[in-house]
């Protein structure tokens, strides 16, 4: 699915904007970012795959004890638009992470309890929306609107963070995307007028 879409973009860019590769690069980078979001299973894997402990042991000496500050989506709730409060969890979380990491195979299936959260649903929807956007871009790509196409394909790079922080970035990114899409869809003459007015 990933490589097929990137190949389609590469072919369209080569045919309609010869000598340029910015759109293909932007789609490859941003589609990967959207598809590789860090969920609870991935965070658990990163803590328990051995690399984290190697880095900690290389940086510190002695008998270490871990404390994690987390806002688990199933336990932490935001109130009145405020960010959910993080709670402190002791070293036993490493054992929970080990168990959780083993359940990564259920990611995206009906057994994925985290998949029902609003954030996970949004992340899955963003992938579908991006694929549809890329389909429109490649279908209408010209040398004249190439710069707007690259800018549109790069919008997901501005969606950062987790929880409410990510929501704020997503709102701003979607507003920028809407503006760029209007410009991308505009007839060349209208685009020239808009650029001259800036």
N, C-alpha and C positions, 0 to 999 in steps of 0.2 A: 504494500500500500504506500509506504513512504517512498521507496525508490521509483515506483511507477509514476507517482506525481512529480517528483523531481525530474525524471527523464522527460515527462511531457512538457514541463516548463523549459527545460534545456532546449528541446526541439523547437518550441515556439519562439524562444528568444533568438536562437540561431537563424531562424527563418525571417523573423520580423524586425530584429534589431541586430543585424550581423556585427560581429566583433565585440559585442557586449556580453557580460556574464553576471552583472550585478543582481539581476532578478533571480537567476538560478541559485546564486550563493545565498541571497536573502531567504528564499523559500526553503532551501536545504537547512539553513541554520534555525529558522523560526518554527518550521514544522517539527523539527527534532525537539526543540524546546517545549512546544505544546504537548507533544506525545510523551515526553520523558519527565512529566511533572513528578515532584517528590511527594509521595503519599506516605501514610503511616508505615506501610510495609517496607518501603524503600529506606525511610529514616532508620527503622529498626535494623535493616540489613547493613547500612553504613556504620552503625555503632557496633555491630557484632561480627563483621566479616574478618576481623583481625587487624585491619589497617589502622583503625582508630586507636586500639590499644598499643600498637607498635609505635605510633606517633607520640602518644602520651608517655610511654615508657622511655622513649628516646629524649623527651624534653624534661622529664621530672624523675627524681630519685625518691626512694622510700616507699612506704606503704600508703598507697593513694586510696581515697574514698571519693566516689562520684556523687554529685548532687545535680539533678536536672530540673530546670525551670520550664514547665510545659503547660500548655492550655489545650488538653485533649478535646477534639471536637465533640465527642460524645458526653463529656463532663463539663466543659467550660462553655458557658452561655454569655453572650454579650447582652447588656441591658441598655436600653435607650440609645442605641448606636455606638456605645462605648466599646472599646476593645475588650475582649474577654480577659479576665485576670489570670495570670499564670500562677501555678501552684508549684511548690517545691516537692520533688520526689527524690528519695534516697537511692543508694546503690542497688537496691533490689530491682530497680527499673531495667538493669542490664539483663536480668533473667527474663523479664517480661518481653524485652526487645528480642531476645533469642527465640522465644516462642512465636512472637508476632512475625518475625522474619520468615519463618517456615510456612506461613500462610499466604505468601505473596502470590501463589498460584490461583487464589480465589479473587484476586484483584479484577474488578470489572464484571464479575459474575454475580448472580443473585445472592450468593453466600457472603459477598463482601459487605460487611456491616458499615464500613466507612464510606462505601460507594453511594449510600443514600443521602449523605450530607449535601447541603446546598453547594458547598465549595467543590466537591467531587463532581457533582452534576454539571456545574458551570465549566469545569475543566474539560469534561468530555464534550460539552456543547461547543466550546471554543475550537476544538479540533475540527468538528464538522463545519462550523462557520468559516474557518480558515480555508478548508479544502474547497468550499463553495466559492469563496472570494478568489482563490487562486485560479479556479476554473473560469471565472468571469474575466480575470486579468489576462490569462493566456488567450482567451477567445477574442479579446478586443485589443490586444497589444499592438502598438505601432511604435515607430521610432520616436514620434512626437510625444507620446504619453509614457514612454519608458521610465522616465525619472519618477513619475507619480506611481507607476507600478512597483518600482523598487521601494519607494517610501511606504506604500500600502503593505507590501510583503514584510516590511521590517517592523510594523507596529507591535506585534507580540513581544518584541524585545523590551518594550516599555512596561510590560505587565510583570511586576516583581513583588516579592514578599509573600506573606501568608495571611489568611484570615482577612480582617478589616483593612489591613495595609494593602493587600492585593486587590480588594474590592475598590479602593480609592484609585489605584493605578489603572485598574480595568476600566473604570468609568471615564477617566481622562483619555485612555488609549482609544476607547470606542468613539469618543467625540472627535478625536483627531482622525480616526479611520473614516468616519462619516464625511468629514470635510475633504479629505484626500480622494475619497470615492466620487464625490460630486465633481471634483476637478478632473479626475481620470475619465469620467463618463462624458464630460462636456465636449462639445464640438471644438476642433482646433481653434477656430476664431474666438470663441468664448474664453478658451484657456489663455489665449494671447492677451485678451483684454484684462483678465483677472491678474495675470502676471505683471502687466504694465501698471496696474493700480497698486501693486504691493510696494 
